[in-house]
Amino acid sequence: MKTRVTDLLGIRYPIIQGGLQGLGRAELAAAVSAAGGLGLITAGCFDTRAELEAEIARARALTDQPVGVNISIGTRRNMSEFVDCICDLGVRVVFTSGHNPEPFVERVKRHGMKWIHVAPAVRFAHKAQNLGADGVVLVGFEAGGHPGMDDIALSVLIRKTSAELDIPVIAAGGISDGRSMLAALAWGAEGVQIGTRFVLTRESVLHTDMKQALQQASEHDTVMIERSLRKARRVLRTPQAETVLELERQGAGFEQLRHIIGGAAYLETILQGRTDRGVLSTGQCIGLLDDVPSAGDVVRRIVAESAVVLDRLNDIANPPVTLQ
C-alpha cells in the first residue's frame, strides 16, 4: 500500500496504533511496527524521562522498523522533559494530542522529526497545519477516549478535512478492520489510527479480566462521560461509568469525580482488573470484536480483508462482460 502517510512515516501499510494511556508500551508498539504499521509508545505511561528512555530502547531491541511516540499534552502534567527525551534519542515520529502543541513545535521540527497532531475537530486540524504539522489525525465521535465535544461522525470529519487541508489526513474512530480502513480511504483519508482493536490484543498489558469484559461487550456498551467537564470521553459502560454520569447530573466537578476518573483509579482498572475503581476508554467498534489476536495478526487481517473488499468493489464498478 502506498499513500502520503506511508511515505511520510516510512511504513508499509497506512495503519497506526493510537496513543493508549497506560497501554502504549514497547511490546505492543514494536509488534505493530514489525508487521508493517506504525506503533506508538505513549509517553504518559511513564513517570520519568528515564522510564521512557528504557521503553524506547526496548522497542528498538524488538524491531528495526520505525516506532513513534505519542505525547498527550494536558493541564496537570508538564510533558517538556519527555519532548526533550525523544529529541535527544532521535525518535523519527511524534504524535501530539490534547492541548495546544505550539510550545513544542520548534523543538521537534529542529530535530527533524515528523510531527502529526491528533484533533477532534476541523478547526483544530487547520490550526495544526498552520503550525507546521506534517499530518493530522481526525478523531470521530465513534472513538474511545476523548473525541471532542462536537459529536461529529468520522465520515463527515474526514470528507471535510481532506478537502480543506493540504497535509495528509489520518482517520480515527471506529476503525477496526479492512472494511472500515477502505471506507476511510474512500472518504479522503490517507491512513488510519486504531485504538480499541489494538487494546484487545495479546501484546496489550490490559488485565485479562478487562479483556474478557471487552470481548463480551456490544456496540451499545459504551457511554460518554465527563461532558460537564468539557472533556467528553467514551468509555466502557460499567457501574462506575454510570456512577460518574449520575454525579455529573448532580453537578459534581473533577475533585468529586477524581476517585473514579483519576489516574490512580484508571491504572488499577487496566492493570489489576478493578472494575470497581475506574473506567476504561473504549470505542463503539468494540461490538465487532470478540477475540484476542496478536497485534501483528490484526495488521495482517486488515490488509488481507481490504484486498478482498477492494476486489469486490472493482467487480461492482467493472462487471465482467458477458458475450452473447
C-alpha positions as CSV (number, residue, x, y, z in Angstrom):
1,M,0.0,0.0,0.0
2,K,1.2,3.5,-0.8
3,T,-0.1,6.8,0.4
4,R,1.4,10.1,1.5
5,V,1.2,8.7,5.1
6,T,3.2,5.6,4.3
7,D,5.9,7.7,2.5
8,L,5.9,10.2,5.4
9,L,6.3,7.7,8.1
10,G,8.4,5.1,6.3
11,I,6.0,2.3,6.8
12,R,4.5,-0.4,4.6
13,Y,0.8,0.0,5.5
14,P,-1.1,3.1,6.5
15,I,-2.1,1.6,9.8
16,I,-1.1,3.4,13.1
17,Q,-1.6,2.2,16.6
18,G,-3.2,5.0,18.6
19,G,-1.7,6.6,21.7
20,L,-3.0,4.4,24.5
21,Q,-2.7,5.8,28.1
22,G,-1.2,3.1,30.3
23,L,-1.1,0.6,27.5
24,G,1.0,2.1,24.8
25,R,4.2,0.2,25.7
26,A,7.1,-1.3,23.8
27,E,5.8,-4.8,23.1
28,L,2.6,-3.6,21.5
29,A,4.2,-0.8,19.6
30,A,7.0,-3.0,18.3
31,A,4.6,-5.7,17.2
32,V,2.5,-3.2,15.2
33,S,5.7,-1.7,13.6
34,A,7.2,-5.1,12.8
35,A,4.0,-6.1,10.9
36,G,4.3,-3.1,8.7
37,G,2.3,-0.4,10.5
38,L,3.4,2.2,13.0
39,G,3.4,1.5,16.7
40,L,3.4,4.3,19.2
41,I,4.8,4.4,22.7
42,T,2.7,6.6,24.9
43,A,4.9,8.9,27.0
44,G,2.1,9.4,29.5
45,C,2.6,5.8,30.6
46,F,5.8,6.8,32.4
47,D,6.6,8.9,35.5
48,T,10.1,9.8,34.5
49,R,12.3,10.5,31.5
50,A,14.5,7.5,32.4
51,E,11.5,5.2,32.2
52,L,10.6,6.5,28.7
53,E,14.2,6.1,27.5
54,A,14.2,2.5,28.7
55,E,10.9,1.8,26.9
56,I,12.1,3.3,23.6
57,A,15.3,1.2,23.9
58,R,13.2,-1.9,24.5
59,A,11.1,-1.2,21.4
60,R,14.2,-0.7,19.3
61,A,15.6,-4.1,20.5
62,L,12.3,-5.8,19.5
63,T,12.1,-4.3,15.9
64,D,14.2,-2.4,13.4
65,Q,11.1,-0.8,12.0
66,P,10.1,2.8,12.9
67,V,8.4,3.2,16.3
68,G,6.9,6.6,17.2
69,V,6.0,8.3,20.5
70,N,2.7,9.9,21.5
71,I,2.8,13.0,23.7
72,S,-0.5,13.8,25.3
73,I,-0.5,17.5,26.3
74,G,-2.6,18.1,29.4
75,T,-3.2,20.6,32.1
76,R,-2.0,18.5,35.1
77,R,1.4,17.4,33.9
78,N,4.3,19.1,32.1
79,M,5.5,17.0,29.2
80,S,8.5,19.1,28.3
81,E,11.1,16.6,29.6
82,F,9.6,13.9,27.6
83,V,9.8,16.0,24.4
84,D,13.5,16.6,25.3
85,C,13.9,12.9,25.7
86,I,12.6,11.9,22.2
87,C,14.6,14.7,20.6
88,D,17.8,13.5,22.3
89,L,17.1,9.9,21.3
90,G,16.5,10.7,17.7
91,V,12.9,9.4,17.6
92,R,11.7,9.9,14.0
93,V,8.0,10.3,14.5
94,V,6.0,12.1,17.2
95,F,2.2,12.3,17.6
96,T,0.8,15.0,19.9
97,S,-2.7,15.2,21.3
98,G,-4.7,17.0,23.9
99,H,-4.0,20.7,24.4
100,N,-2.1,23.2,22.2
101,P,1.1,21.7,20.9
102,E,2.6,25.0,19.8
103,P,5.2,25.2,22.7
104,F,6.8,22.0,21.4
105,V,6.7,22.6,17.7
106,E,10.0,24.4,17.2
107,R,11.9,21.7,19.2
108,V,10.5,18.7,17.3
109,K,11.0,20.4,13.9
110,R,14.6,21.4,14.7
111,H,15.4,17.8,15.4
112,G,13.9,16.7,12.1
113,M,11.0,14.7,13.4
114,K,7.8,14.1,11.5
115,W,5.1,15.6,13.6
116,I,1.4,14.6,13.4
117,H,-1.2,16.2,15.6
118,V,-4.4,14.5,16.8
119,A,-7.5,16.7,16.5
120,P,-11.2,16.2,17.3
121,A,-12.5,19.0,15.0
122,V,-11.8,20.5,11.6
123,R,-10.8,23.9,13.2
124,F,-8.1,22.3,15.2
125,A,-6.8,20.4,12.2
126,H,-6.4,23.8,10.4
127,K,-4.5,25.1,13.4
128,A,-2.1,22.2,13.3
129,Q,-1.5,22.7,9.6
130,N,-0.8,26.4,10.2
131,L,1.7,25.4,12.9
132,G,3.6,23.2,10.5
133,A,2.2,19.7,11.2
134,D,3.2,17.1,8.7
135,G,-0.1,15.4,9.0
136,V,-3.2,15.3,11.2
137,V,-5.4,12.7,12.8
138,L,-9.1,13.4,12.8
139,V,-11.0,11.7,15.7
140,G,-14.7,10.9,15.1
141,F,-17.5,10.6,17.6
142,E,-17.2,6.8,17.5
143,A,-13.8,6.8,19.1
144,G,-12.8,5.6,22.5
145,G,-11.2,8.2,24.8
146,H,-11.7,11.9,24.0
147,P,-13.4,12.5,20.7
148,G,-14.1,16.2,21.4
149,M,-17.4,18.0,22.2
150,D,-18.8,18.4,18.7
151,D,-20.3,14.8,18.3
152,I,-19.4,14.7,14.6
153,A,-19.1,11.3,12.8
154,L,-15.8,10.3,11.3
155,S,-17.3,10.1,7.8
156,V,-18.1,13.8,7.9
157,L,-14.9,14.9,9.5
158,I,-12.7,13.1,7.0
159,R,-14.5,14.2,3.9
160,K,-14.5,17.9,5.1
161,T,-10.9,18.0,6.4
162,S,-9.3,16.1,3.5
163,A,-10.9,18.6,1.1
164,E,-9.7,21.6,3.0
165,L,-6.2,20.7,4.1
166,D,-3.0,20.3,2.1
167,I,-1.4,17.9,4.5
168,P,-2.4,14.2,4.7
169,V,-5.3,13.3,7.0
170,I,-5.5,10.1,9.1
171,A,-8.9,8.7,10.3
172,A,-9.5,7.6,13.8
173,G,-12.7,6.3,15.5
174,G,-14.4,3.0,14.8
175,I,-11.7,1.7,12.5
176,S,-11.0,-2.0,13.3
177,D,-10.8,-4.0,10.1
178,G,-10.2,-3.8,6.4
179,R,-13.7,-2.7,5.5
180,S,-13.5,0.4,7.8
181,M,-10.0,1.2,6.6
182,L,-11.1,1.2,3.0
183,A,-14.1,3.3,3.8
184,A,-11.8,5.9,5.5
185,L,-9.5,5.9,2.4
186,A,-12.6,6.4,0.2
187,W,-13.6,9.4,2.3
188,G,-10.2,11.0,1.7
189,A,-8.0,9.8,4.5
190,E,-4.5,8.5,3.7
191,G,-4.1,6.4,6.8
192,V,-6.0,5.1,9.8
193,Q,-5.2,5.2,13.5
194,I,-6.6,2.3,15.6
195,G,-7.0,2.2,19.3
196,T,-9.7,-0.3,20.6
197,R,-8.7,-3.1,18.3
198,F,-5.1,-2.9,19.5
199,V,-6.1,-2.7,23.1
200,L,-7.7,-6.2,22.7
201,T,-4.5,-8.0,21.6
202,R,-2.1,-10.4,23.2
203,E,0.7,-7.8,23.5
204,S,-1.6,-5.3,25.3
205,V,-0.9,-5.2,29.0
206,L,-4.6,-4.7,29.8
207,H,-5.7,-7.1,32.6
208,T,-7.2,-10.4,31.4
209,D,-10.5,-9.7,33.2
210,M,-10.8,-6.4,31.3
211,K,-10.1,-8.1,28.0
212,Q,-12.8,-10.6,28.8
213,A,-15.2,-7.7,29.5
214,L,-14.4,-6.1,26.2
215,Q,-14.9,-9.4,24.3
216,Q,-18.4,-9.6,25.8
217,A,-19.4,-6.0,25.1
218,S,-21.8,-5.0,22.3
219,E,-21.9,-1.8,20.2
220,H,-24.3,-0.5,22.9
221,D,-21.9,-0.9,25.7
222,T,-20.1,2.4,25.6
223,V,-21.1,5.7,27.1
224,M,-19.9,9.3,27.1
225,I,-18.8,10.7,30.4
226,E,-17.1,14.0,31.5
227,R,-19.2,16.2,29.3
228,S,-19.9,18.5,32.2
229,L,-16.1,18.9,32.5
230,R,-15.8,19.8,28.8
231,K,-13.7,16.7,28.3
232,A,-16.2,14.3,26.7
233,R,-14.9,10.7,27.0
234,R,-16.2,7.5,25.5
235,V,-15.7,4.6,28.0
236,L,-17.0,1.0,28.5
237,R,-20.4,1.1,30.1
238,T,-19.9,-0.2,33.7
239,P,-21.4,0.6,37.1
240,Q,-18.5,3.0,37.7
241,A,-19.2,4.8,34.4
242,E,-22.9,5.1,35.4
243,T,-21.9,6.5,38.7
244,V,-19.9,9.2,37.0
245,L,-22.9,10.1,34.9
246,E,-25.1,10.4,38.0
247,L,-22.6,12.5,39.9
248,E,-22.3,14.8,36.8
249,R,-26.1,15.2,36.8
250,Q,-25.8,16.3,40.4
251,G,-23.2,18.9,39.5
252,A,-20.0,17.2,40.6
253,G,-16.7,18.7,39.5
254,F,-13.4,16.9,38.9
255,E,-12.5,16.7,42.6
256,Q,-15.8,14.9,43.3
257,L,-15.1,12.5,40.4
258,R,-11.3,12.0,40.9
259,H,-11.8,8.7,42.8
260,I,-13.2,7.2,39.6
261,I,-11.8,9.2,36.6
262,G,-8.4,10.0,38.1
263,G,-5.1,8.4,37.1
264,A,-4.8,6.1,40.1
265,A,-8.2,4.5,39.6
266,Y,-7.5,4.1,35.9
267,L,-4.3,2.2,36.4
268,E,-5.9,-0.1,38.9
269,T,-8.6,-0.8,36.4
270,I,-6.4,-1.5,33.4
271,L,-3.6,-3.3,35.2
272,Q,-5.4,-5.1,38.1
273,G,-8.8,-5.6,36.5
274,R,-10.5,-3.5,39.2
275,T,-13.8,-2.6,37.5
276,D,-15.0,-1.2,40.9
277,R,-12.3,1.5,40.7
278,G,-12.1,3.3,37.4
279,V,-13.3,3.4,33.8
280,L,-11.8,2.1,30.5
281,S,-11.8,4.2,27.3
282,T,-13.4,2.1,24.6
283,G,-14.7,2.8,21.0
284,Q,-18.0,1.8,19.6
285,C,-16.3,-0.8,17.4
286,I,-15.9,-2.9,20.5
287,G,-19.2,-4.5,19.4
288,L,-17.4,-6.0,16.4
289,L,-14.6,-7.6,18.4
290,D,-14.7,-11.0,20.1
291,D,-11.2,-12.4,20.0
292,V,-7.7,-11.5,21.3
293,P,-5.3,-11.9,18.4
294,S,-1.7,-10.8,18.2
295,A,-1.1,-7.2,17.1
296,G,0.7,-8.4,14.1
297,D,-2.3,-10.6,13.1
298,V,-4.5,-7.5,13.4
299,V,-2.4,-5.7,10.9
300,R,-2.3,-8.7,8.5
301,R,-6.0,-9.2,8.8
302,I,-6.8,-5.6,8.0
303,V,-4.5,-5.7,4.9
304,A,-5.9,-9.0,3.7
305,E,-9.6,-8.0,4.2
306,S,-9.0,-4.7,2.5
307,A,-7.7,-6.5,-0.6
308,V,-10.8,-8.8,-0.7
309,V,-13.2,-5.8,-0.3
310,L,-11.3,-3.8,-3.0
311,D,-11.7,-6.7,-5.4
312,R,-15.4,-6.8,-4.7
313,L,-15.8,-3.1,-5.3
314,N,-13.8,-3.4,-8.5
315,D,-16.2,-6.1,-9.6
316,I,-19.1,-3.8,-8.9
317,A,-17.6,-0.9,-10.8
318,N,-16.3,-3.1,-13.6
319,P,-18.7,-6.0,-14.1
320,P,-17.5,-8.8,-16.4
321,V,-18.8,-8.5,-19.9
322,T,-21.0,-11.4,-21.0
323,L,-20.6,-12.4,-24.6
324,Q,-23.8,-13.1,-26.4
